[in-house]
Amino acid sequence: MLSLGGDAVNVPVAILGNGVSGYSCAFQLAKRGITPLLIGPGPVVDRPPLSKQALTDGAPVLLATEDKLAEKGIDRLDGEVVAVDLELRQAHVRTAEGLRIVSAEHLVIALGLAYDVLPFDGAAETIVSATPAGARALAAELETPRDVIVVGGGLVGVETAVTLASTVHTVRILDIEQRPLHRLHEPIPSLAEGYLDELGVGFVGGVRIEEVRSVGERREVRTSTHGVLSTDVVVAATGGRPVRLLGLDGVAWPAEVDAGMRLPGHEKVYVIGDLAAPVHVRHGRLPMPHWDMAIRTGELAASTIAGESAVLDHPPYWWSEIGSHRLSEFGVAAEATSWSSEDGLHIGRDQHGDVVAVLLVDQPRRVREARTLLAGERHSVS
């Protein structure tokens, strides 16, 4: 393993972020005989920790142990990146031993999203579930059956609520919107409503929260629309934002990287994962953060660093497990101008009639079929 031996170190590749995209990049570089330095606080884990295990026992999904990293040829620095100098390709890292300055020939930014407390009074009384620390705090609160309010009806909120309701807890979702998963196309919001009903999860839309306060061992969610809602635990699940970091304030997120994941204007600096808007050979620019895309962009950056030619041509893909149900979507739904149900598949077509998205609902055996539909012949555009 790497020995810092002081306040500064020089490495061939520094990867800032030890989540899915950072680990993917590090793993691929190590396979090519390039030793990367993977930088991030705590264990190398999946983020956000939405699995049933993570939410109920506070143990996020581990991507690799320290021994496995060493075995694969990946160096590791346990610390928090506090500043970045893009011109010098340097990262300032706060560790338990003090500040370290890492200079790299290649600098990979894989910092992901930050999950903050909510913007209202008493937000400190809520638990942000989408972080390893939040998952541990939530597990500690859920050792006995509890009444839980989840603030946020997006994918993170719905998955969290359904996971908790599948055990022994009573769960409600609060959102300012009137339906769960409202940002997604039909039939996804309708399906989500049905899934929530199956498990007895209450969804309350149109809620404007003003304050959360502790009253004895309970929490009160005070709203301007629905009065005071009492509960045991309040979970904040309203999604993430790009990390704010000294030296990166001038970058527009998600960063519109080139085909090799390079940050324009900065030689040998790469952005991957949730912070990147990569270029797909068919669909163009993809501001589409998801676990699968985190892996792909990490692999692509590693190929570029290794001097190999590679492009992003894997069909865009996201999936969500909502209780016993699984939604899987291939392609880019935003490109669809019409949707139809064909042989049990939800198919989105663009203005030329080409298939641009396929939604599978509880149909894991039809993945190849969905990909084949996306790869079919397309109309030429003059």
N, C-alpha and C positions, 0 to 999 in steps of 0.2 A: 504494500500500500504506500501511497505517497506520503512523504515526510515533509511538512511545510518548513520546519527549521527556522522560523522567523516570521516577520510580518508580511513578506512578499513571496510570491511564487510565480513561475512561468510554466505554462503548459501548452501542449499542442491544441487541445480543444477544451474549452470550459463550457459546460451546459448549466445554465441558470434555471433551476427548477427540477425537482425530483419526483414529479408526477408521471402520468402515463406518457406524454410526449417526450419529456426529457429522458426517461428510462428507455423508451423505444429508440431514440437517437443514440444513446450511449451503448445499448446492446448491439446495434448494427455496426457502429464504429469499432467496437471491440472485436466483432467477428471478422473485421477487415484488418485486424492487427494494429489499429490506432487506439491508443490509450486515452480515453476521455476522463475529465474530472467532472463528476456529477455533484452539483452544489444544491443544497436545500436543507431546511430544518427538519430534524426528526427522521423517522423511517421512510423508506421509499414506498409510498402507498398510493393507491387509487384515490382520486379526488373528483367530485365529492363522494363521500362514503355513503351510498344509498342502498347497499345491500341489506337484507334482513339482519344478517349477522352484525354488520357495523352499527345499525340503528338500535339494535336491542341489547348488544353486549359491549358496545363501544370499541370494537376491534376492527379498524379499517382494513380493507383488503391489502395485504402486503404484496408488493410486486417483486421484491428481492430482499434477502437478508444481507447483512454485511459480508458474511462468508461467501454467499453466492456472487456478490459483486466482485469480490477479490478473485474468485475462481474464474469468472468470465473476463477478467482483465479490465475492470472499471474502477478507477480511483474515486474516492468519496470525500467530500468535505461537508460536515454537519454544521450548518450555519444559515443565517438569514441574509440574503442580498439586500443591502440598504442603499446602494448607489451604483450606477453604471456609467462608464465613459465609453461611448460608442467609437469615438475617434481613436482612442488608444487601445480599444478592446480590453478594457479592464472592468473588473467587478470588485466592489468593496463589500466584504462579507463579515458580519458580526458573528463570532463564534464564542463558545464558553471560555476560550483562552484569550479572547480579545479580537481586535479588528485584523482581518487579513485582506491583502490586496492581491487579486489573481489577475495576471496578464496572460492573454491567450493569442495564439496565431489565428484561431477560429473561435468566435464567440456565438453561442447559441442561446437565444432567449426563449425559455419554456416556462415562464413564471405562472402561467394560467391566470385564473380569475381570483379576485379577492371577494370574500363574503362578509359584509359588514352587518352590524346591528341596524335595526330599522330606524328611519328618520322620524321618530316621534318621542315624546317624553317617556322616560321609563324603559327605553329600549334595552337597557342593561338587564332588565328582568326577563328577557327572552333568551332562548338558546338558538344559536346559529348552527343548524344541524349539518351543513355541508362542509365542515372542516373536521379534521381528526380530533381536535380538542373539543369541538362542539358535540361530536358523536359520543365521546367519553362522558361529557357532562349530561347528555340526554339519557344515556344508559343508566347513569347513577340515579336519575329522577324516576326511571321507569321500572324499578325493581319490584314494585307492587302495582296492581291495576290503578290507572290514573285517568283523569279526564284531561284531554289534550286539545289545545287549539293550535292549528297550523296556519300561519299567516302566509298566503301565497298559493294560488291555484294553477301554477305552471307545472311542468314535468317534475321538478324537484319537490314541490309541495304535494302533488297528487301521489307520487311514488312514496313519499314519506308517510303521508296520512294512511294510505292503504296498507303499507307494511306494518304500521303500528296497530291499525284496526284488525289486522289478521291475527293478532295475538290476543291480548286481554284488555286492551285499552279502548276507551270511548273517545272518538275523534271527530272534530269539526274543522272544516277549512273556511277561512275568511279571505275574501278577495274584493278588491274594488270593482272588478269586472263581474258580469252577471253569470258567467259560465266557466267551468274549469277548462283549462287548455284552450282558451279563447283565441290564442294566436295561431293555432293550427287549423287546418282545413277540415271540413266535414268529410267523413263521419266521426272524426276523432273526438271533438267535444261531446257529441251525443253518446259515443261509446264510453267516454270517461264518466259521464253522468250515470250511466247504467252500472258501471263497475263500482262507483262509490255507493250507489243504492244497495248493491248486493251485499256490501259489508257494513251497511248502516252508518257510513260516514256522511255527516251532514255538511252540505255546502251552502254557505251564506254569501251571496253576492251583493255588490253595491255598498260594501262596508268601508267607512272612512274612520280609521283609528286615530284617536287623539292622544291616548296615553295608556301605558300599562303600569300597574302598581301592585305591590304586595299588600295583602290584607291577611295578617296571620300567616298561615301556611298556604293560602290560596293566592291566585293572581286575578286581578280584575282588568279586563280589556275595556277601556272606556272609548266609546265611539260617538260620533256626531249623527249617526244614522240609525243605530240599532241599540242605543242605550248602553248599559253596562253588562258585559258578558263575563261570568265567573268561571274559573277553571283552575286546574292544578298546575299545568305546564303550558307555556307558550313557546312555540317553535317558529323561528323566522326562516322562511323558505322562499324568499323572493328573488333568488337568482344572484349572479355575481356581476362584478364590474372589472374592467382592466385594472391591473395593479398600478398604483401611483407610486412612482419611484424617482428619486433624484437622478437626472440624466436621461430619463425617458419621457419627460413631460412634453417634449416637442414631437413625439411620435403619435400619429393618428391611429387609434385602434378600432377594429382589427387592422393590422398592418398589411398593406397590399404588397406582398412579397412577389418576387419574380418566380419563374418556373422552377428554380432551384432552391426556393425558400430564402433567398437573399433579401435583406432589407435594402431597398434602393438608396443609393448615396453612401452606403457604408460597406466597403469591401470586407468580405469574410465575416460579416455579421448576419445571422440567420434568425428568423422568428418562426416558431412552430406552435402547434396546439391551439388553444382557445384564443390566443392573441393574434393569430394569422388569418388572413384572407387569401388562401392559395389560389393558383390558377389551374383549373381543370381543363383537359384537352377538349372536352365536349361542352361542358357547361360554363366555361369561363370562370370569372371570379366567384369564390365560394366563401362568404362569411358564414360558416356553418359549423360552430363548435360542437363536437361530439367525440365520444371515446374513440370511435373508429377513425375519425379524421385526425385525432391526436397521434395515433399510431402511424398513420400513413405519412403525415407531414414530418414526423420524427425520422422515419425511414428515408424519406426523400432528402432531407437535410444531410443525413449521414452519407448518402450516395454522392451528393454534390461535394461534400468535404473530401471524400475519398477520390475525387476526380472522375467519377463515373457519370455518364449521361442518363438521366432518368426524368420521367414526366409523371404527373398525377393523372392517371387514367382509370383508376379503380372506381367503380360506380359509387357515388356518394351514398351514405347509408347511416341511418340512425335507428335505434330500437329503444323500447321502454317496456319494462315489466311492471304492470299495474295489478298487483295481487296475482291471481292465477292466469292472467291474460298477458299476451305479448303482442305489442305493435311493432312492426318492422317496416320501414319505408326506404325504398331505393330510388335514387334519382333526386331531382330538385323540384319540390312541389310548387315553389314560387313561379316556375316557368309554365305551369299548367294553366290553360285558359278554359278547360272543361274537364269534368270528371265523370266517369261512368263505372258501373259495376258489371264486370264481365267474367263469367264463370267463377264467381266467388272472389275475384280480385277487384280492388279499387284502383282504377287506372286513370292517370292524369295525362292529357295530351295537350300539346301546344297548338298555336294557330295553324300550323301546317298539318296537324293530325299525327305528328310523331309522338310516341310514348316518351314522356320525360319523367314520370314518377309512377311507382307501383307501391301500394300499401297492402301489406299482409296483416290479417287479423287472426291470431291463433293458428297460423299455417306455416310452421317452421320447415315443413318438407317441400315448400314451393319457392324456396329462395332461388334455386337455380333457374326456375321458370321466370321469376321476376327479373333476374339479371339478363336472361335471354331476350325478354321483351324490350328491355332498355337498349340492348345492343343491336336490335333489329334495324332494317334499312330505314333511312331517314330521307325526307325530301331535301333536295338541294335548294339553297336560298340564294337568289341572284342579288 
